[in-house]
Amino acid sequence: MSKGKLFLTTIILSIAILVTILLAGCTSQPIELQNASEARDVALSYLDDQYTENVPAKDLIWQEYVTTPEGLIGSETREFVSDDWKVTVSYPVVLPENTVYDVIVFSSEVGWHWKGNVKADGTVTELNGFKQLTKEESQNIALEFVKNSPTFVFDGIEETLKLSESIEVSIPYTWTFVLHFESAHAGYGYRTGTMLAEVITPHVVSVTVEHGEIKYASMDDKWDMMQQKEIDASPGPPSGVQAAPNDSIVTANVIDIITATGNFPWELVIEIQNSEDVPGFGNFTKERVGETISVRTQEDISQLEKGRIITAHVRLQGDEWTRVLIATDIKLR
């Protein structure tokens, strides 16, 4: 081989090696999320990049709680709480590389809300944009839901659709809207191919919108508008066995304080740190140390703040069908 050809070959090989090195250095390693906290961080980084204002601060310290519903198999839910922000992450129990995390970011104080999902490779898909929840927006969500419901689409008379009542419920940024409309025939849902009574039929609809999403909807107390089926009107289960006498003294961290209704005007979300027996009573909370529970109380806790440590007597009331935890003698540590 001549010196010229050898020189040219050397130059070509050097360039090829250099290009290979540069490409290797520029190729980013694929992300593979391993857990819910990593999915939370990716979602929060997306919010910070896309919206910048009113988003959670970068230096927040998050407390993690397992909130998977009891008995649910195949998926898990984690809640991350810091100040008035809560990030809820739900995901199926599958191989990490196949996991898609559903993420909700919500501020209970000012109502900012975002929903999306995060794939294992870090890809974020926005489902509901970051915005402040309002009664007016929730009302529009309820109206659109009714307009697109099978009963209304089939033969609802549009000019008869009216909002008659708005009810603010105990859950922050949640409303129930009562609407009326008339349809041209009797019955519910799509009724193509069935014999229809041609009679103007009035309907009363109740729609609950929680954090920008439909949580419950019924028509005439007879038709489940979400499941599109009749509401079971059969008698409920028989009276359950009453809870055995129980009481305990818990030490707990206050996670959230919610205004409720009825005989118990306050609801506390607490993380149990310690549980002490009360002589002569069973202790329902002993096996729940480290868990997050909700308790109701008649005591005035309007001055209590989230993040404080309290002691309280906690007892279980009710039976196996309906249970409620009652807190009394609430004191700051």
N, C-alpha and C positions, 0 to 999 in steps of 0.2 A: 504494500500500500504506500502511495506517495506521501510525502510530508504534508502536502496541501490537503489531501483527502483525510488524513489522520487528524489534522488540525480542525477541519470542518466537522468531523464526527465527534470530536471532543467537545466542541462548542454546542452542538445539538444535544448531546447527552447532558451537559451542564445545565442547559436551559430547561430540559425536561425535568431534571431533578429539582431545580429551583421552583418550577411551577407546581410540582407535586407537594413540595414543602409548604409553599404559600397557600395552596388549596386546603391542605390539612390544617393549617393554622386558622384559616377563615371559617372552616366548617364547625358550627356550634354543635355541641353534644346534645342529643335529644333529652328533653325533660321527661322524667317518669315520676309522677307524684306518688308518694307512698302512703299518705294518710290525710285525714280531714283538715288538720291544721295547715298543711302545705297547700291544700285546695283553697282554704280561707285566705292565705297570704296572696295567692295568685289572683283571686277575685278582688281583693282590696287593692292590689297593685293596678289592676285593670281600671278600677274606679278612679284611682288617683291620676292615672294617665288620661282617662277620657273626660273626667268631670272637674277635677281639681278642687272645686269649692264645695263646702258642706259635707265632705266625705270624712270618714274616720281618720283621726290623726295617726301618723306613722308610728309614734312612740307609745301607743296604747299597750297596756299589759292585759292579756286575755286570760280569763278563767274558763277552763274547759269542763263541760258537764255532759255525761251520757244521758240522753233523753229518748232513747229508743223505746217505743211503746211496749209494755209488757206483753209477752207472748208473740211478738212479731218476729218472724224467722226470715232470713234472707236479705235483710237490709239493716242498716244502723243509722242513727241520727246523733249528731253532736251539736251542742250549743256552746258558743264562745261569747262571754259577756265581759264588757269593759265599760264602766260608767253607764251611760244610757244606751249604748250600742249593743246589739245582739246579732251574731252571725250564726245562722242555722245551716248545717251541712248534713245532707242525707245522701246515702250512697248504697248500692247493692254490695253484697259480700261476694265478690268475684276476684279473679286475678288482678293485681294492681294495674297491669297494662290495659285491662279492659274496663276499668272503673270510670264511670262518669258521675261526678259529684254535683248534686243540685244545691245551689247556694242562695240563701236569702240574707240580705243585709238590711237591718231595720233599726231605727232610732225611736224608742218609746217616748222620748222627750219632745221631739219636734216633728216626728212623722216621716222622715226621709226613708225611702224604701227602694231596694233594687233586688232583682231576681235574675239568675242566670245559671248556666251549668259550666263546669270545668272538666275537660277531658284529662286523661292521665298524662298526655303530652303537653299540658299547659294551655291548650286552646280554650278560649273563653267564648261562649255564645250567650249574648244578652237576650233574655226573654222579656223582662219588663225594665224599662229604663229607670235611671236614678231620678226620682222625683219625690216631692212632698205630697203625702196623702191628704186629701181634703174631703169634706162631706160632699161637695158638689161633684167631684170626680167619681167618688164612690156611687153617687146617685146615677151618674151617667152609665157606669158599669152595670148597675142593676137594670136600668132601662134597656140597654143594648142586649142584655141577657134575655129579658122578656121578649123583646122584638124578634130575637133569633130562636126563640123556643119553638118546638114543633107545633104546639097548640096554636100559638099566635100566627106562625107562618102559614099554617094550613087554612085557617078561616077567621083569624082575628081582625076586628074592625079597627083600623089604625087610629082614627080620630077619637075613639073611646078610651084609649090608653091614657090614664091619668095617675099621677102620684098623689096619694091621699095622706100619707103619714111617714115621718122619718123618726126613728127611735135610736138614740145613742145608747149602746150597751156598755157593760162594764169593761170589756177589753178595749184598750186604747186604739183609736183610729178604726173603730168597727161600728157599723150602723146596720140597722134593719129597716128596709123600705117596704111599705105596704102600697101596692098598686092595684088599680081596677081596670078591667077592659071587658068588652063584649065580643063574643064570637058568633058566627052565623049559624052554627049547629051545636048540638049537645055533644059532650064527650071531650077526650083529651088526646093530645099527641097527633101524629099523622093517622088519618082515618080513611085513607084511600081504599076503595073496594069494600067498604062496610056500609050498611044501611044507616042513614043519618036522619035524625029528626030535625027538620028545618024550622028551628026556633031560636030566636035571639037568646043567647045564654050568657049571663053575667058571670065574671070570675073575679076572685080576690086572690092576689098573689103576695106572698111574703118572701123577701129576698134579703139574706144577710151577707154583707160584703165586709170581709176582714182583711185588713192590710192590702186592699186592692184586688182581692180575689173572692169569687163566690164560694161561700162556705155552706150555705143552706138555701134551698128554694122550694117552696110548696105552693100548690094552687088549690084553693077552697078547702085546705086541710085534708084533701083527699088524694092529691096527685104529687108524687115526688118528681120535681122538674129536673133534677140532676140525674136520677136513675131512670127516668121515664117509665114509672110504674106506679101502681096504686099504693098508697100508704097503708101499711098493715094496721087495721083497726081492731084486731083481735085483742082480747084481754091480755094485760101484761103478766109477767111471772108472779107466782104467789109471794106473799110477804116472806122476806128472808129471815134467817135467824139473826137476832140482834147481836151486835158485837159484845164480847165479854167485857166486863168492867176493866178499863185500862187507863193508865196515866203514865207520864214520864216527864222528866225535866231535861230539856235539851239545851245545848249551847249551839248556836247556829250563826252563820253569816247571812245577812239580808241581801238577797239577789235582786228582788223587785218588790215594789209595793203597788198594789192595784186597788182602785176604788171599785167596790162591788155593790150589790143591791140586796134587799131583803133583810132578814134578821141579823146577818153578819155583813156589815158595810165595808169591811176591809179584807183583802186577800194578800197574804205574804208568800213570796217564793223564797225559800230558805235552803241553805246547804247545811245539813246536820254535821256538826263537828264532834259532838259528844252526847250520849244519852244515859241518864241515870234513872234507876228504878225508883218508884214510889211504893213504899210498903203496902201490901195488900192489893196491889193492882198488877195486871199484866203490862208489858212494855212493848207497844207496837213499833216504836221507833228504833229499838236497839239494833235490829238487823238492817237498818237503813242509814247508819253512820257513813258519811261520805257521799250520800245521795242528795239530790235536790228534790224537795217536795213542796206542795202548796198547802197552806193552812188558812183557815178563816178565823176571824176574830170580831168581837163586839167592842173591843177596847179602842179608844181613840189613839191611833198611831200616825196622825197627820204630821207630826213633827219628826217622825222617824226617817232616817236617811238610808239609802242603799249603801252597802259596804260596811255597815256597823255590825258589831257582834252583840247578840242578845242571848238572854236565857228566857225560857218560857215553859209553862206546863203545856204539853201537847197530848190530846186524847183523841181516840177514834170513836166517832159516832156513826150509827146507821147499821146496815146489815150487808149481806153479800151482794145485794143488788145495788144499793146506793150507800156510798161511804163518804164521809167528810172528816177531815182532821181539824180540830178546834184548838186554838191557842189562847191561853189565859195567863194572867200574871206576867206580862211581857216586860222585861227590864233590860236596860243597857248594861253590858259588862264594863 
